[in-house]
Amino acid sequence: MKPNPTPQQDNSATDMSARQDKIIAMFDTIAKDYDKANRILSLGIDISWRVDATKRAFKAHSDQTSQKIRRVLDVACGSGDMIIHWQKRGKKLGICIDEIVGVDPSKEMLEVAKQKLKLLDSNTDSALAESNTTHIKLFEGEAKDLYMIETQSIDILSIAYGLRNVLAYKEALSEFKRVLKRGGVLVVLDFFKNSNPSLLDKCISLYTKHILPILGFLIAKNYQAYKYLPDSMDLFLSPSELGEILQEMGFRICEIRAYNAGISHLVLAQKL
């Protein structure tokens, strides 16, 4: 029998839950302008990061196992960007994916994803549509509790710019390990904490801390949401720290890659 939590433990859990709910609510408020803001604030560079991450993940999977890719899971799928990139990159490489599952705690972000994926289907020519056999499912849920996903059923799991927003990230990583097959590939794209900033890093930090929130207000009418981004980076892990945690949990680190002077990083790992 588990011991009853002390009042301090209970209050801490309640506080974390309240803070997590606040983050989810924030994404609900910016959902409709999220894609537009991302493209403008990153000058579209984030697309190249996502494309490269999918390419490297497919290679890591094919290098480590000959199993067919049946299921890809995108956690914190948001507006569906990574789901689209998994589809497009798979087709380009001739890889057949039976199913892509997206999970996100924000109802409004999922609504945007549903509309975007319908639009993608309507813009797909008939020849391509006939060859598109990938089934897509979307679920509302949090990274720390992937109750809708069976144990050891996922070939590739991605979380793009979402792990930083998961306060109980160790619980989430444990869930990722549970649902991944042995030999499955974990893809983490994010803005990480920089433990040893260069002069260029400090200049970038000035932009993210002071200019980005103003631009976010002008685009999405939400200053606090875009002030949250640099604040959350400061409280997050460094890429090497995440790598160490994953290794302790039973993952092999395939690669840690920096993009555009370390603005964004990819941590690619394989479940042993």
SVG drawing of the C-alpha trace seen along z (x, -y; Angstrom):
<svg xmlns="http://www.w3.org/2000/svg" viewBox="-11 -45 42 51">
<polyline fill="none" stroke="black" stroke-width="0.4" points="0.0,0.0 1.3,-3.5 1.8,-5.9 -0.5,-8.9 1.3,-12.0 2.3,-14.6 0.6,-18.0 3.8,-19.5 3.9,-16.8 0.2,-17.2 0.5,-21.0 3.6,-20.6 1.7,-18.3 -1.4,-20.6 0.8,-23.6 2.5,-21.7 -0.9,-20.6 -2.2,-24.2 0.9,-25.6 0.5,-22.9 -3.1,-23.8 -2.1,-27.4 0.4,-26.5 -2.2,-24.4 -4.7,-27.3 -2.1,-29.6 -1.8,-27.4 -5.6,-27.4 -5.6,-31.2 -2.9,-31.4 -3.9,-28.3 -5.4,-30.2 -2.3,-32.4 0.3,-29.8 1.4,-28.8 1.6,-32.3 3.6,-33.5 6.0,-30.6 6.7,-31.2 7.3,-34.9 9.3,-34.7 11.6,-32.0 11.7,-33.4 10.5,-29.9 13.8,-28.3 11.9,-25.9 10.6,-24.0 14.1,-23.0 14.7,-21.8 11.6,-19.6 12.5,-18.2 16.1,-17.3 14.8,-15.7 12.4,-13.4 15.2,-12.5 17.6,-11.6 15.0,-9.6 14.1,-7.5 17.8,-6.7 18.4,-5.9 15.4,-3.5 16.5,-1.8 20.1,-1.5 19.0,0.2 16.1,2.5 14.6,4.0 11.1,3.8 8.5,1.9 7.5,-1.4 3.9,-0.8 3.2,-3.6 4.7,-7.0 3.6,-9.0 3.9,-12.8 3.4,-14.0 2.5,-17.6 1.5,-17.6 0.0,-21.1 -1.2,-22.3 0.0,-19.1 3.2,-20.3 5.3,-17.2 2.5,-14.9 2.6,-16.5 6.4,-16.3 6.3,-12.6 3.9,-12.0 5.9,-14.0 9.3,-12.7 8.0,-9.1 6.6,-9.4 9.8,-11.0 11.9,-8.2 9.4,-5.5 8.7,-4.5 5.2,-3.3 3.8,-4.4 0.6,-2.6 -0.5,-5.0 0.5,-8.4 -0.9,-9.3 -1.0,-12.8 -1.5,-13.7 -1.9,-17.1 -3.5,-18.6 -4.8,-21.7 -8.3,-21.3 -7.9,-24.4 -4.6,-23.3 -6.1,-19.9 -8.9,-21.8 -6.3,-23.6 -4.6,-20.4 -7.8,-18.7 -8.5,-21.6 -5.0,-21.7 -4.9,-18.0 -8.2,-18.2 -6.8,-21.0 -3.7,-18.9 -6.0,-16.1 -8.0,-18.5 -4.8,-19.9 -3.4,-16.4 -3.7,-15.3 -5.6,-12.1 -2.5,-10.0 -0.9,-11.0 -4.1,-10.4 -4.3,-6.8 -0.8,-6.1 -1.4,-7.7 -2.4,-4.8 -1.3,-6.4 -4.1,-6.5 -4.0,-9.5 -5.5,-9.7 -5.6,-12.6 -6.1,-12.4 -6.4,-14.9 -3.9,-14.0 -0.7,-14.9 2.8,-13.6 3.0,-12.2 0.0,-9.9 -0.2,-8.3 -3.1,-6.1 -4.4,-5.7 -1.2,-4.2 -0.4,-0.5 2.9,0.6 5.7,1.2 3.6,0.3 5.4,-2.7 8.3,-2.7 9.2,-6.4 8.1,-8.9 8.6,-12.7 8.1,-15.7 8.9,-19.0 9.1,-22.1 6.9,-20.5 9.0,-18.7 10.0,-22.1 6.3,-22.7 5.9,-19.5 6.6,-20.2 6.6,-16.5 9.1,-15.7 10.6,-12.7 7.2,-11.1 6.7,-11.9 10.1,-10.3 9.1,-7.2 5.9,-7.0 7.9,-7.5 10.0,-4.5 6.9,-2.4 5.2,-3.0 8.3,-2.6 9.2,0.7 12.7,2.1 14.9,0.4 12.3,-2.4 13.6,-5.9 12.9,-9.0 13.1,-12.4 13.3,-15.5 13.4,-18.9 13.4,-21.9 14.9,-25.2 17.2,-24.1 18.9,-25.9 22.4,-27.1 24.8,-26.4 27.8,-28.1 26.5,-31.0 28.8,-32.7 28.6,-36.3 26.2,-35.3 24.1,-33.3 23.8,-36.4 22.7,-38.4 20.1,-35.8 18.9,-35.8 18.4,-39.6 16.1,-39.0 14.1,-36.2 13.7,-38.0 12.9,-41.5 12.0,-41.6 10.1,-38.3 7.4,-39.0 6.6,-42.3 6.4,-40.7 4.2,-38.0 1.9,-40.6 1.7,-42.3 1.0,-39.0 -1.1,-37.0 -2.1,-39.8 -0.6,-37.8 2.5,-39.3 2.7,-36.8 2.6,-33.7 5.7,-34.8 7.4,-36.0 6.9,-32.5 9.2,-31.1 12.6,-32.5 11.6,-32.1 10.8,-28.4 14.2,-27.9 16.0,-29.2 14.2,-26.7 14.7,-23.8 17.5,-21.2 20.6,-21.5 20.8,-18.9 23.6,-17.1 21.6,-16.9 18.6,-15.4 21.0,-12.9 22.3,-11.8 18.8,-11.3 17.8,-9.2 20.9,-7.1 20.1,-6.4 16.6,-5.3 17.9,-2.8 18.2,-4.7 21.2,-4.9 22.0,-8.5 22.3,-8.4 23.0,-12.0 22.8,-15.5 22.7,-18.1 22.6,-21.9 20.8,-24.0 21.6,-27.6 24.2,-28.5 22.5,-26.4 19.1,-28.2 17.5,-24.8 18.7,-21.3 17.8,-17.7 18.3,-14.9 17.9,-11.5 17.9,-8.4 17.1,-4.7 15.4,-2.5 17.6,0.5"/>
</svg>
